[in-house]
Amino acid sequence: MKTWKLRTVLLLALVSLVTSGCIYRGIRIPGLGTNHTQYVISSDDFQILGTVEAEGIYTDWFLLVLTGETGYKELVDKSKTLGGDEIMNYRFEIEETSILFFVWNRIKWKATAHAIKYREKIKKP
């Protein structure tokens, strides 16, 4: 009888250990995206046209099948519709839902950035 109880406790402990941390729901990770500046510019070199926003969902199954967009392209496209050349100071808010990180992941994201237009003196010829 004691052996059966010990096996049951060990089995429950093993199942608990294996499944702990495997199902994620509602993890939110706000933070700035990394933007590496390739050259130094001053506020005289560009004009801020306004703030652009985008949101979407990125999903993957078994780390093989991926759907959705990641956000940067959408921000640049919205900047171009305002007449801008680029974006700066972008920020992403992420909410992730995951089942065994390699089985299924869904990432809801919301991104904001400043749309900018370069002045003539800084544009490439």
N, C-alpha and C positions, 0 to 999 in steps of 0.2 A: 504494500500500500504506500509506503514512504517513497519507494522508487517511482511510482506513478506520479505522485505529487511533485517530486523533484524534477522529473522530465517535463511535466506540465509547466512548472515555473520557469525552467530553462528555455522551453519552447516559446513561452510568452515573452520572456526577456529578449530572446533572439529576434522574434518578430518585431518587438518594440524598437530594438536597436536598428534593425534593417530599415524599417519604415519611418523612423524619426527623421525629420528633415527632408523627406522625399516628396511631400505634397505641400506646395506653397500656395497661398492665396492672399492676394491683396498686398503684396510687398510694394512699397512706394519708395522710390529712390530719387529724390529731387537733387539736382546739381547742375553745375555748368559743364557743358561739353568742352573738350579741349580744342583750342583753336591756335594753331602755331602761325605766328606772323612771319612772313617771308622777307619783309622789308619794313622799315620804320616810316610811318606817315604821321602827319599832324592833322589837326582839325581843319586846317586851311586846304588840305588836299581832297576832301570829300564833303558831301552834303548828306545829312540824314534825312531821308524822305518820310520815314514813319516806321511803325512797328508792324511786322508781319507775323501771322500765326498759322500753324498747321497742326493737325492731329490725325492719328491713324492707328492701325493695329498691325503688328508684325507677328507671324505665327510660324512655328516650325514643328515638324514631326520627325522623330528619330534623328534629328540633326541632319536630315537629308532633304526633306521637302520644305521649302521656305516660301511664304507668301507675305505680301504687304511691302510697304516701303519703310525706310528708316528715318525720314524726316528732313534731312539736309537738302535734298533735291527739291522738295516741295517749298521750302523756305526760299531758296534761290529763285524758283519759278515765280513765286508771288512777288519777290523783289523786282523781278524783270517786268511784271505787269504794272508795277508802280513807276517804271522807268528807271529802275536802279540797275547797277552793275554787279553788286555783290551784297553779302550780308556780313554783319559783325555782331559781337556780343550775343551769340545765340545761347539759348538755355533749353534744356530738355527735362520734362517731368515724366517719369516712367512708373508704370504700375505693371507688375509681372505676376502671372499665374502660371504655375508649373507643376507637372506630375513627373516625378523621377527625371530630373533636369534633361535627360537625353530622350525621353519618350515624347513629351508634348510641352511646348512653351507658348504662351501668348503674352505679348508685351503691348500694352496700350501706351502710347506716347502722346505728349502735347509739347509742341516746340514754339518758341518765340525768338525773334531776332530783330535787329534794326536793319532796314533796307537802306543802302547807301548808294550814292552816285558819285563817281570820281570826277573831280574837276579836270579840265582839259590838260593842265600842266603835268598831271600824273599818268594820264592814259598812255598806253603803248602806241607808237606810231603805226 
